[in-house]
Amino acid sequence: MNTIQNSKINALIQQSQVAQPTQVVPSQTQGAEKSTFESLLQDQLKVSGHAKTRMESRNIHLSQDEWNRVVDGVQKASAKGAKESLVMVDNVALVVSVKNRTVITAVDKDNLANNVFTNIDSAIIV
C-alpha cells in the first residue's frame, strides 16, 4: 500500500480505521466494490493541508459520489489543458490544481458571496 504524503490526512485515515468512519468515507459500499477515501486520495486526488483545514472549519463533507464527480471534472479539465480549476459540486466550490491533482482550497455556499477566485483558468460544474 502506498503511503499518503500529507501527514494530517494519513493520521485521519489511521484514526478512521480504529474509530467510527468519518463522513468523508461512505458507509454504504461493501465488499470488493468498497472504495475508500484513502484509495481515492492515493489514486486520483490529493487534498492539501490548507484545503483540509478549510473543509473542517467550514463543516464541508463530501460523499463518495460527490468526490467521484469532482475527480471526473478534474479529468475533463485535464483533457482540455486546464491547470488550475474552480470545481463546483452542489453547494461547494473547490479550487483544484489539475496538474498536481490537488485540492487547494474549499468554500461552502455560505462563504461564496463576495469571494473572488484568482489564478484559475477554468471552471467546472459537476
TIMI-2910 file (N, C-alpha, C, CB; in pm, 1 decimal, decimal comma, always signed):
<rs>
+----------+----------+----------+----------+----------+----------+----------+----------+----------+----------+----------+----------+------+
!      n_x !      n_y !      n_z !     ca_x !     ca_y !     ca_z !      c_x !      c_y !      c_z !     cb_x !     cb_y !     cb_z ! resn !
+----------+----------+----------+----------+----------+----------+----------+----------+----------+----------+----------+----------+------+
!    +84,5 !   -118,2 !     +0,0 !     +0,0 !     +0,0 !     +0,0 !    +88,4 !   +123,7 !     +0,0 !    -95,8 !     +0,2 !   +121,8 !  Met !
!    +57,7 !   +221,2 !    -85,7 !   +132,7 !   +345,8 !    -93,8 !   +102,6 !   +432,1 !    +27,2 !    +99,5 !   +421,2 !   -223,4 !  Asn !
!   +202,5 !   +504,6 !    +73,8 !   +185,8 !   +592,8 !   +187,5 !   +141,5 !   +730,2 !   +139,0 !   +316,2 !   +602,6 !   +269,1 !  Thr !
!    +44,8 !   +787,9 !   +208,2 !     -1,3 !   +922,6 !   +176,3 !    +98,9 !  +1019,7 !   +235,4 !   -146,1 !   +949,3 !   +230,8 !  Ile !
!   +140,4 !  +1117,1 !   +155,5 !   +245,1 !  +1207,8 !   +196,9 !   +196,5 !  +1318,0 !   +290,2 !   +308,3 !  +1268,4 !    +77,0 !  Gln !
!    +68,3 !  +1348,5 !   +290,6 !    +13,8 !  +1450,6 !   +378,2 !     -8,1 !  +1387,7 !   +514,8 !   -118,8 !  +1510,5 !   +321,1 !  Asn !
!    +69,6 !  +1429,1 !   +613,4 !    +66,7 !  +1364,8 !   +744,7 !    -68,2 !  +1379,9 !   +815,0 !   +176,0 !  +1422,1 !   +832,0 !  Ser !
!   -136,3 !  +1493,2 !   +795,6 !   -266,6 !  +1511,9 !   +859,6 !   -369,7 !  +1414,4 !   +804,4 !   -315,3 !  +1655,7 !   +840,5 !  Lys !
!   -370,9 !  +1398,4 !   +672,9 !   -465,4 !  +1305,3 !   +611,4 !   -430,9 !  +1162,6 !   +650,6 !   -465,3 !  +1320,3 !   +457,9 !  Ile !
!   -302,1 !  +1130,5 !   +651,3 !   -258,8 !   +996,9 !   +690,7 !   -302,9 !   +965,8 !   +833,7 !   -106,0 !   +984,0 !   +678,0 !  Asn !
!   -290,4 !  +1063,9 !   +923,9 !   -332,9 !  +1044,3 !  +1062,3 !   -483,5 !  +1023,3 !  +1071,0 !   -291,5 !  +1163,8 !  +1148,3 !  Ala !
!   -559,2 !  +1100,1 !   +992,4 !   -705,0 !  +1084,4 !   +991,9 !   -745,5 !   +946,4 !   +941,9 !   -770,2 !  +1192,4 !   +905,1 !  Leu !
!   -676,9 !   +898,0 !   +841,4 !   -708,0 !   +766,1 !   +787,5 !   -679,6 !   +658,9 !   +892,1 !   -626,8 !   +739,0 !   +659,0 !  Ile !
!   -567,3 !   +672,1 !   +960,5 !   -534,7 !   +574,2 !  +1064,7 !   -636,2 !   +579,0 !  +1177,6 !   -394,0 !   +599,1 !  +1119,9 !  Gln !
!   -682,5 !   +698,8 !  +1213,9 !   -784,6 !   +711,6 !  +1317,2 !   -914,4 !   +648,6 !  +1273,4 !   -807,0 !   +857,2 !  +1352,3 !  Gln !
!   -948,5 !   +665,3 !  +1146,3 !  -1075,7 !   +611,8 !  +1097,5 !  -1075,1 !   +459,9 !  +1095,6 !  -1105,6 !   +665,1 !   +958,1 !  Ser !
!   -957,8 !   +399,2 !  +1089,0 !   -950,3 !   +254,3 !  +1092,1 !   -974,6 !   +201,7 !  +1232,7 !   -815,2 !   +207,1 !  +1040,6 !  Gln !
!   -947,2 !   +286,1 !  +1333,3 !   -968,3 !   +246,6 !  +1471,4 !  -1105,7 !   +289,8 !  +1520,1 !   -859,9 !   +305,3 !  +1560,5 !  Val !
!  -1142,8 !   +412,9 !  +1488,4 !  -1269,3 !   +469,9 !  +1535,0 !  -1378,0 !   +450,3 !  +1430,5 !  -1253,1 !   +619,5 !  +1567,5 !  Ala !
!  -1492,0 !   +511,9 !  +1456,4 !  -1602,2 !   +509,5 !  +1361,0 !  -1560,2 !   +581,7 !  +1233,9 !  -1729,4 !   +574,0 !  +1421,2 !  Gln !
!  -1608,4 !   +540,1 !  +1117,2 !  -1573,7 !   +610,7 !   +994,2 !  -1626,6 !   +753,4 !   +996,4 !  -1628,6 !   +536,2 !   +872,4 !  Pro !
!  -1548,6 !   +846,5 !   +937,0 !  -1593,7 !   +984,6 !   +928,3 !  -1692,0 !   +998,8 !   +813,9 !  -1474,8 !  +1080,4 !   +909,8 !  Thr !
!  -1751,7 !  +1116,4 !   +802,9 !  -1850,0 !  +1137,9 !   +698,1 !  -1787,7 !  +1135,1 !   +559,3 !  -1920,4 !  +1269,2 !   +719,8 !  Gln !
!  -1657,3 !  +1151,4 !   +549,9 !  -1591,7 !  +1151,7 !   +420,3 !  -1588,6 !  +1011,5 !   +360,4 !  -1450,1 !  +1207,1 !   +432,8 !  Val !
!  -1585,3 !   +909,0 !   +446,0 !  -1582,7 !   +770,9 !   +398,5 !  -1725,2 !   +718,1 !   +397,4 !  -1490,4 !   +681,5 !   +487,7 !  Val !
!  -1780,2 !   +692,5 !   +279,6 !  -1917,4 !   +644,0 !   +274,3 !  -1928,9 !   +504,8 !   +333,2 !  -1968,1 !   +644,3 !   +131,3 !  Pro !
!  -2034,7 !   +483,0 !   +410,0 !  -2052,8 !   +353,5 !   +475,0 !  -2142,4 !   +260,7 !   +395,2 !  -2110,1 !   +372,5 !   +612,9 !  Ser !
!  -2201,6 !   +308,9 !   +285,5 !  -2293,9 !   +227,2 !   +208,4 !  -2223,2 !   +117,8 !   +128,9 !  -2373,3 !   +314,4 !   +114,9 !  Gln !
!  -2101,5 !   +143,2 !    +82,4 !  -2034,4 !    +46,8 !     -2,9 !  -1976,2 !    -67,2 !    +79,5 !  -1924,7 !   +115,0 !    -84,1 !  Thr !
!  -1984,5 !   -187,8 !    +25,8 !  -1938,7 !   -306,0 !    +96,2 !  -1854,4 !   -392,4 !     +3,9 !  -2057,3 !   -385,7 !   +150,9 !  Gln !
!  -1778,7 !   -483,8 !    +61,2 !  -1709,0 !   -586,7 !    -14,3 !  -1604,8 !   -532,7 !   -109,8 !  -1806,8 !   -667,2 !    -89,9 !  Gly !
!  -1587,7 !   -606,0 !   -221,0 !  -1483,4 !   -574,1 !   -318,0 !  -1504,7 !   -439,1 !   -383,8 !  -1476,8 !   -680,9 !   -423,6 !  Ala !
!  -1629,0 !   -392,0 !   -389,7 !  -1657,7 !   -264,4 !   -453,3 !  -1627,9 !   -146,1 !   -361,4 !  -1802,4 !   -260,3 !   -497,3 !  Glu !
!  -1593,2 !   -173,2 !   -237,8 !  -1570,9 !    -66,1 !   -142,1 !  -1456,4 !    +23,6 !   -188,2 !  -1541,3 !   -123,8 !     -3,0 !  Lys !
!  -1486,5 !   +151,0 !   -203,3 !  -1387,8 !   +249,0 !   -245,7 !  -1372,6 !   +349,5 !   -133,3 !  -1428,9 !   +318,7 !   -379,5 !  Ser !
!  -1259,8 !   +347,9 !    -65,2 !  -1240,4 !   +435,4 !    +49,1 !  -1182,5 !   +568,7 !     +6,3 !  -1150,0 !   +369,7 !   +151,6 !  Thr !
!  -1196,8 !   +665,1 !    +95,4 !  -1140,7 !   +796,9 !    +71,6 !   -989,7 !   +785,9 !    +54,8 !  -1176,0 !   +893,1 !   +186,9 !  Phe !
!   -928,2 !   +695,1 !   +129,4 !   -783,7 !   +674,8 !   +120,2 !   -742,6 !   +636,2 !    -21,3 !   -738,6 !   +567,1 !   +219,2 !  Glu !
!   -811,8 !   +540,5 !    -80,7 !   -773,7 !   +498,5 !   -215,6 !   -803,5 !   +608,2 !   -316,7 !   -846,8 !   +369,5 !   -254,5 !  Ser !
!   -908,6 !   +684,9 !   -294,6 !   -938,6 !   +796,8 !   -382,9 !   -824,1 !   +896,8 !   -380,0 !  -1070,9 !   +864,7 !   -342,5 !  Leu !
!   -777,3 !   +929,5 !   -260,3 !   -668,0 !  +1024,7 !   -248,2 !   -541,1 !   +971,7 !   -312,2 !   -642,7 !  +1057,8 !   -102,6 !  Leu !
!   -509,4 !   +846,7 !   -285,5 !   -386,1 !   +789,4 !   -337,0 !   -386,8 !   +781,0 !   -488,3 !   -363,7 !   +652,5 !   -278,3 !  Gln !
!   -498,5 !   +742,5 !   -545,5 !   -503,2 !   +713,4 !   -687,8 !   -541,8 !   +832,4 !   -774,4 !   -598,4 !   +602,9 !   -712,0 !  Asp !
!   -623,0 !   +924,6 !   -722,6 !   -680,0 !  +1022,8 !   -813,2 !   -671,4 !  +1166,8 !   -768,1 !   -818,9 !   +990,3 !   -836,3 !  Gln !
!   -677,8 !  +1195,2 !   -639,3 !   -686,9 !  +1333,5 !   -594,5 !   -631,0 !  +1346,8 !   -454,3 !   -832,0 !  +1382,8 !   -599,1 !  Leu !
!   -549,6 !  +1450,7 !   -433,3 !   -496,5 !  +1480,6 !   -300,9 !   -568,2 !  +1603,5 !   -245,8 !   -342,3 !  +1503,6 !   -305,9 !  Lys !
!   -570,1 !  +1616,5 !   -115,7 !   -627,2 !  +1734,2 !    -50,3 !   -514,5 !  +1799,6 !    +28,3 !   -749,5 !  +1696,5 !    +43,4 !  Val !
!   -485,4 !  +1925,5 !     -3,9 !   -378,0 !  +1996,1 !    +66,1 !   -415,3 !  +2017,8 !   +211,8 !   -347,9 !  +2131,0 !     -1,8 !  Ser !
!   -316,6 !  +2046,3 !   +293,5 !   -342,2 !  +2076,1 !   +433,8 !   -433,6 !  +2196,7 !   +449,5 !   -211,4 !  +2100,1 !   +507,2 !  Gly !
!   -411,7 !  +2297,6 !   +367,1 !   -496,9 !  +2417,4 !   +371,3 !   -641,7 !  +2381,6 !   +339,1 !   -445,4 !  +2524,4 !   +272,3 !  His !
!   -661,8 !  +2302,2 !   +234,0 !   -798,0 !  +2262,9 !   +195,3 !   -862,3 !  +2179,4 !   +304,6 !   -796,8 !  +2184,5 !    +62,6 !  Ala !
!   -786,1 !  +2089,2 !   +364,2 !   -839,3 !  +2005,7 !   +472,2 !   -884,1 !  +2092,9 !   +589,1 !   -733,5 !  +1903,0 !   +519,1 !  Lys !
!   -803,2 !  +2191,8 !   +624,5 !   -838,0 !  +2284,1 !   +732,7 !   -965,3 !  +2361,4 !   +699,4 !   -722,2 !  +2381,7 !   +759,4 !  Thr !
!   -974,5 !  +2411,0 !   +575,7 !  -1093,8 !  +2484,1 !   +533,1 !  -1217,8 !  +2395,2 !   +536,7 !  -1074,1 !  +2540,5 !   +392,3 !  Arg !
!  -1204,2 !  +2272,8 !   +491,8 !  -1317,8 !  +2181,0 !   +491,2 !  -1365,5 !  +2152,8 !   +634,2 !  -1280,1 !  +2049,3 !   +420,4 !  Met !
!  -1271,7 !  +2134,8 !   +725,4 !  -1308,0 !  +2109,4 !   +864,9 !  -1371,8 !  +2233,1 !   +928,1 !  -1184,2 !  +2066,5 !   +945,5 !  Glu !
!  -1310,3 !  +2350,8 !   +909,1 !  -1361,2 !  +2471,7 !   +974,3 !  -1495,9 !  +2515,4 !   +917,4 !  -1260,5 !  +2584,9 !   +960,1 !  Ser !
!  -1522,6 !  +2481,2 !   +791,7 !  -1648,6 !  +2518,9 !   +728,6 !  -1748,6 !  +2403,9 !   +726,2 !  -1623,2 !  +2567,5 !   +587,7 !  Arg !
!  -1712,4 !  +2295,7 !   +793,4 !  -1800,4 !  +2179,0 !   +805,4 !  -1844,5 !  +2126,7 !   +667,6 !  -1923,9 !  +2214,8 !   +889,9 !  Asn !
!  -1747,8 !  +2115,1 !   +577,4 !  -1773,9 !  +2065,0 !   +443,4 !  -1742,3 !  +1916,0 !   +440,5 !  -1690,5 !  +2142,2 !   +336,9 !  Ile !
!  -1843,2 !  +1835,8 !   +408,4 !  -1826,6 !  +1690,5 !   +398,1 !  -1881,3 !  +1647,0 !   +262,7 !  -1899,6 !  +1615,1 !   +516,1 !  His !
!  -1796,8 !  +1588,0 !   +181,2 !  -1839,9 !  +1540,4 !    +51,0 !  -1857,4 !  +1388,8 !    +54,1 !  -1739,0 !  +1581,2 !    -57,7 !  Leu !
!  -1964,0 !  +1341,9 !     -7,2 !  -1988,2 !  +1197,9 !    -15,5 !  -1895,8 !  +1137,1 !   -120,7 !  -2137,2 !  +1168,2 !    -49,3 !  Ser !
!  -1889,7 !  +1005,7 !   -124,8 !  -1808,7 !   +938,0 !   -225,7 !  -1855,1 !   +976,9 !   -366,0 !  -1815,6 !   +785,0 !   -207,2 !  Gln !
!  -1986,7 !   +986,4 !   -386,3 !  -2040,8 !  +1024,9 !   -515,7 !  -1994,2 !  +1165,2 !   -553,7 !  -2194,0 !  +1018,0 !   -513,9 !  Asp !
!  -1995,5 !  +1257,6 !   -458,6 !  -1950,3 !  +1393,6 !   -486,2 !  -1801,6 !  +1395,6 !   -520,4 !  -1978,1 !  +1484,7 !   -366,1 !  Glu !
!  -1720,4 !  +1318,9 !   -446,0 !  -1577,1 !  +1311,1 !   -477,6 !  -1556,2 !  +1252,7 !   -616,6 !  -1502,5 !  +1225,9 !   -372,5 !  Trp !
!  -1634,7 !  +1150,9 !   -651,7 !  -1622,8 !  +1091,4 !   -785,3 !  -1654,0 !  +1194,1 !   -893,5 !  -1716,5 !   +970,4 !   -799,0 !  Asn !
!  -1754,6 !  +1278,0 !   -869,9 !  -1788,9 !  +1383,2 !   -965,5 !  -1676,4 !  +1485,4 !   -977,2 !  -1919,0 !  +1452,8 !   -924,1 !  Arg !
!  -1613,6 !  +1518,8 !   -865,2 !  -1500,6 !  +1611,9 !   -867,2 !  -1386,5 !  +1552,8 !   -949,9 !  -1452,6 !  +1643,5 !   -722,9 !  Val !
!  -1353,8 !  +1426,8 !   -924,7 !  -1245,9 !  +1360,2 !   -997,9 !  -1276,8 !  +1357,4 !  -1147,4 !  -1224,8 !  +1216,7 !   -945,0 !  Val !
!  -1400,8 !  +1325,2 !  -1183,2 !  -1440,0 !  +1325,5 !  -1324,9 !  -1422,6 !  +1464,5 !  -1385,8 !  -1586,2 !  +1278,8 !  -1340,7 !  Asp !
!  -1462,0 !  +1567,8 !  -1311,5 !  -1446,4 !  +1704,6 !  -1359,7 !  -1300,5 !  +1741,7 !  -1379,3 !  -1511,3 !  +1801,4 !  -1263,6 !  Gly !
!  -1215,1 !  +1700,4 !  -1285,8 !  -1071,6 !  +1729,0 !  -1295,7 !  -1012,5 !  +1656,4 !  -1416,7 !   -997,7 !  +1686,6 !  -1165,3 !  Val !
!  -1055,8 !  +1534,6 !  -1441,3 !  -1007,9 !  +1460,5 !  -1558,0 !  -1048,8 !  +1530,4 !  -1687,8 !  -1062,1 !  +1316,6 !  -1555,8 !  Gln !
!  -1171,5 !  +1580,6 !  -1693,5 !  -1217,5 !  +1654,0 !  -1811,9 !  -1137,7 !  +1783,0 !  -1829,3 !  -1368,3 !  +1685,7 !  -1800,9 !  Lys !
!  -1112,0 !  +1853,6 !  -1720,2 !  -1033,9 !  +1977,1 !  -1726,9 !   -891,9 !  +1947,6 !  -1775,4 !  -1030,2 !  +2046,6 !  -1588,8 !  Ala !
!   -835,2 !  +1839,0 !  -1728,3 !   -701,2 !  +1799,3 !  -1770,7 !   -697,4 !  +1771,3 !  -1920,6 !   -654,8 !  +1675,8 !  -1692,7 !  Ser !
!   -799,4 !  +1704,0 !  -1969,9 !   -807,2 !  +1672,7 !  -2112,7 !   -815,3 !  +1799,6 !  -2197,1 !   -928,4 !  +1583,4 !  -2140,9 !  Ala !
!   -868,7 !  +1906,4 !  -2140,5 !   -881,0 !  +2033,7 !  -2212,1 !   -758,7 !  +2123,6 !  -2191,2 !  -1007,1 !  +2106,9 !  -2166,9 !  Lys !
!   -661,2 !  +2076,7 !  -2112,4 !   -539,3 !  +2153,8 !  -2090,6 !   -543,9 !  +2250,1 !  -1974,0 !   -507,6 !  +2228,9 !  -2211,8 !  Gly !
!   -642,6 !  +2238,9 !  -1888,4 !   -654,1 !  +2328,8 !  -1772,6 !   -541,5 !  +2301,8 !  -1672,9 !   -792,0 !  +2311,8 !  -1703,5 !  Ala !
!   -504,7 !  +2406,9 !  -1600,1 !   -400,3 !  +2393,1 !  -1498,5 !   -454,2 !  +2414,1 !  -1357,7 !   -288,0 !  +2491,4 !  -1525,4 !  Lys !
!   -534,9 !  +2517,4 !  -1339,9 !   -596,9 !  +2549,2 !  -1211,0 !   -745,2 !  +2570,9 !  -1236,2 !   -530,9 !  +2676,0 !  -1143,7 !  Glu !
!   -830,5 !  +2492,9 !  -1169,6 !   -974,1 !  +2498,2 !  -1197,8 !  -1056,0 !  +2524,3 !  -1072,5 !  -1019,5 !  +2368,8 !  -1262,1 !  Ser !
!  -1166,8 !  +2592,3 !  -1094,3 !  -1269,1 !  +2605,5 !   -991,9 !  -1370,0 !  +2494,7 !  -1020,5 !  -1336,4 !  +2750,2 !   -992,1 !  Leu !
!  -1388,1 !  +2404,7 !   -926,1 !  -1481,5 !  +2293,1 !   -943,1 !  -1599,6 !  +2317,4 !   -850,5 !  -1412,9 !  +2154,5 !   -912,8 !  Val !
!  -1718,4 !  +2330,7 !   -909,3 !  -1840,8 !  +2349,7 !   -831,9 !  -1912,2 !  +2215,6 !   -822,3 !  -1933,3 !  +2458,4 !   -896,7 !  Met !
!  -1929,2 !  +2166,8 !   -700,4 !  -2003,2 !  +2043,5 !   -677,0 !  -2111,3 !  +2075,3 !   -575,1 !  -1909,1 !  +1927,1 !   -627,4 !  Val !
!  -2237,1 !  +2069,4 !   -619,7 !  -2352,1 !  +2106,0 !   -537,4 !  -2330,5 !  +2245,1 !   -478,0 !  -2375,1 !  +2001,4 !   -425,0 !  Asp !
!  -2320,2 !  +2258,8 !   -347,5 !  -2306,3 !  +2390,6 !   -283,7 !  -2164,4 !  +2416,8 !   -233,8 !  -2403,8 !  +2402,7 !   -167,6 !  Asn !
!  -2067,1 !  +2351,8 !   -296,0 !  -1927,7 !  +2366,2 !   -254,7 !  -1842,9 !  +2403,0 !   -376,3 !  -1875,2 !  +2235,3 !   -188,4 !  Val !
!  -1749,9 !  +2495,4 !   -355,2 !  -1653,5 !  +2531,9 !   -458,7 !  -1516,0 !  +2484,5 !   -414,1 !  -1653,9 !  +2686,1 !   -485,8 !  Ala !
!  -1447,0 !  +2415,6 !   -503,3 !  -1311,5 !  +2368,7 !   -476,3 !  -1218,5 !  +2428,9 !   -580,3 !  -1303,7 !  +2212,6 !   -477,7 !  Leu !
!  -1105,6 !  +2481,5 !   -536,1 !  -1002,5 !  +2522,8 !   -629,8 !   -903,6 !  +2407,8 !   -634,8 !   -933,4 !  +2659,5 !   -587,4 !  Val !
!   -880,2 !  +2357,5 !   -757,4 !   -800,7 !  +2236,8 !   -775,2 !   -684,8 !  +2264,0 !   -869,8 !   -887,6 !  +2121,7 !   -828,1 !  Val !
!   -565,6 !  +2220,8 !   -830,0 !   -452,1 !  +2219,0 !   -921,3 !   -468,7 !  +2093,6 !  -1006,4 !   -312,9 !  +2220,8 !   -844,2 !  Ser !
!   -507,8 !  +2113,2 !  -1130,9 !   -530,9 !  +1999,6 !  -1220,5 !   -399,5 !  +1927,7 !  -1247,0 !   -595,0 !  +2046,0 !  -1353,7 !  Val !
!   -295,3 !  +2004,0 !  -1267,3 !   -163,4 !  +1947,9 !  -1296,5 !   -116,7 !  +1854,7 !  -1184,3 !    -61,3 !  +2060,6 !  -1317,3 !  Lys !
!   -133,6 !  +1897,9 !  -1059,4 !    -88,3 !  +1819,3 !   -943,6 !   -195,9 !  +1729,9 !   -885,6 !    -38,3 !  +1911,0 !   -836,4 !  Asn !
!   -318,4 !  +1738,5 !   -939,2 !   -431,9 !  +1661,1 !   -887,5 !   -448,5 !  +1684,5 !   -736,9 !   -412,4 !  +1509,9 !   -916,6 !  Arg !
!   -449,3 !  +1814,5 !   -700,2 !   -456,9 !  +1852,2 !   -559,5 !   -564,2 !  +1957,2 !   -536,8 !   -322,1 !  +1903,8 !   -510,8 !  Thr !
!   -651,2 !  +1933,8 !   -437,9 !   -748,4 !  +2034,3 !   -395,9 !   -672,0 !  +2137,1 !   -313,7 !   -868,0 !  +1970,6 !   -313,4 !  Val !
!   -680,6 !  +2263,0 !   -356,7 !   -604,8 !  +2369,9 !   -291,8 !   -685,4 !  +2435,8 !   -180,2 !   -562,8 !  +2474,9 !   -394,6 !  Ile !
!   -814,2 !  +2459,9 !   -205,0 !   -899,9 !  +2519,0 !   -103,1 !  -1044,9 !  +2480,3 !   -129,2 !   -884,1 !  +2672,5 !   -100,3 !  Thr !
!  -1128,3 !  +2501,1 !    -29,3 !  -1270,5 !  +2467,0 !    -39,0 !  -1352,9 !  +2577,8 !    +25,0 !  -1300,2 !  +2330,0 !    +29,1 !  Ala !
!  -1465,7 !  +2609,0 !    -39,7 !  -1554,9 !  +2714,2 !     +9,4 !  -1697,9 !  +2661,6 !     +4,0 !  -1540,0 !  +2846,1 !    -74,8 !  Val !
!  -1772,7 !  +2680,6 !   +112,8 !  -1913,1 !  +2638,1 !   +115,2 !  -2002,1 !  +2752,1 !    +66,6 !  -1955,3 !  +2593,4 !   +258,0 !  Asp !
!  -2131,0 !  +2722,2 !    +49,8 !  -2223,9 !  +2820,9 !     -6,8 !  -2235,1 !  +2946,5 !    +78,7 !  -2361,2 !  +2759,2 !    -23,6 !  Lys !
!  -2221,7 !  +2933,2 !   +211,3 !  -2233,5 !  +3049,6 !   +298,7 !  -2117,6 !  +3147,4 !   +281,1 !  -2241,2 !  +3005,0 !   +443,2 !  Asp !
!  -2003,9 !  +3098,4 !   +232,6 !  -1885,8 !  +3183,4 !   +215,5 !  -1857,1 !  +3217,3 !    +69,6 !  -1765,4 !  +3115,9 !   +275,7 !  Asn !
!  -1946,1 !  +3177,6 !    -21,1 !  -1924,3 !  +3205,0 !   -163,4 !  -1948,4 !  +3350,7 !   -201,1 !  -2013,5 !  +3117,0 !   -246,3 !  Leu !
!  -2043,1 !  +3414,0 !   -135,9 !  -2076,1 !  +3552,9 !   -169,5 !  -1954,9 !  +3642,0 !   -146,0 !  -2196,9 !  +3602,8 !    -86,0 !  Ala !
!  -1935,3 !  +3734,5 !   -237,6 !  -1826,6 !  +3832,8 !   -229,6 !  -1687,6 !  +3770,6 !   -233,0 !  -1840,9 !  +3913,6 !   -104,1 !  Asn !
!  -1675,0 !  +3648,4 !   -281,5 !  -1545,4 !  +3583,9 !   -296,2 !  -1494,7 !  +3604,1 !   -437,6 !  -1554,0 !  +3433,7 !   -262,4 !  Asn !
!  -1365,9 !  +3624,1 !   -451,3 !  -1302,6 !  +3635,6 !   -582,0 !  -1203,1 !  +3521,0 !   -593,1 !  -1232,5 !  +3775,7 !   -601,3 !  Val !
!  -1216,8 !  +3440,5 !   -697,1 !  -1125,0 !  +3330,3 !   -720,7 !  -1025,4 !  +3375,0 !   -826,9 !  -1201,2 !  +3200,5 !   -764,6 !  Phe !
!   -898,0 !  +3375,0 !   -790,8 !   -794,1 !  +3419,2 !   -881,9 !   -706,4 !  +3301,4 !   -923,3 !   -709,2 !  +3529,5 !   -817,3 !  Thr !
!   -627,6 !  +3324,9 !  -1025,8 !   -531,9 !  +3225,2 !  -1075,9 !   -596,3 !  +3094,8 !  -1118,8 !   -429,7 !  +3196,3 !   -971,1 !  Asn !
!   -717,5 !  +3101,6 !  -1170,8 !   -780,3 !  +2983,7 !  -1228,8 !   -794,9 !  +3005,6 !  -1379,1 !   -918,8 !  +2955,0 !  -1162,5 !  Ile !
!   -788,8 !  +2898,5 !  -1453,5 !   -804,8 !  +2911,6 !  -1597,9 !   -926,8 !  +2838,3 !  -1649,7 !   -682,3 !  +2860,9 !  -1668,0 !  Asp !
!  -1004,5 !  +2780,9 !  -1557,4 !  -1125,5 !  +2708,9 !  -1599,7 !  -1219,4 !  +2692,5 !  -1481,3 !  -1089,6 !  +2570,2 !  -1659,9 !  Ser !
!  -1344,5 !  +2665,8 !  -1514,2 !  -1445,5 !  +2637,0 !  -1412,2 !  -1523,4 !  +2515,6 !  -1458,9 !  -1540,7 !  +2760,0 !  -1387,4 !  Ala !
!  -1549,2 !  +2426,1 !  -1366,0 !  -1622,2 !  +2302,8 !  -1396,3 !  -1737,4 !  +2292,0 !  -1298,8 !  -1529,4 !  +2176,7 !  -1388,0 !  Ile !
!  -1856,3 !  +2267,7 !  -1351,1 !  -1973,1 !  +2246,7 !  -1265,9 !  -2010,7 !  +2099,6 !  -1280,0 !  -2093,9 !  +2342,6 !  -1305,3 !  Ile !
!  -1998,1 !  +2026,3 !  -1169,3 !  -2025,5 !  +1881,9 !  -1172,7 !  -2143,8 !  +1846,5 !  -1086,1 !  -1903,5 !  +1802,8 !  -1127,6 !  Val !
+----------+----------+----------+----------+----------+----------+----------+----------+----------+----------+----------+----------+------+
</rs>
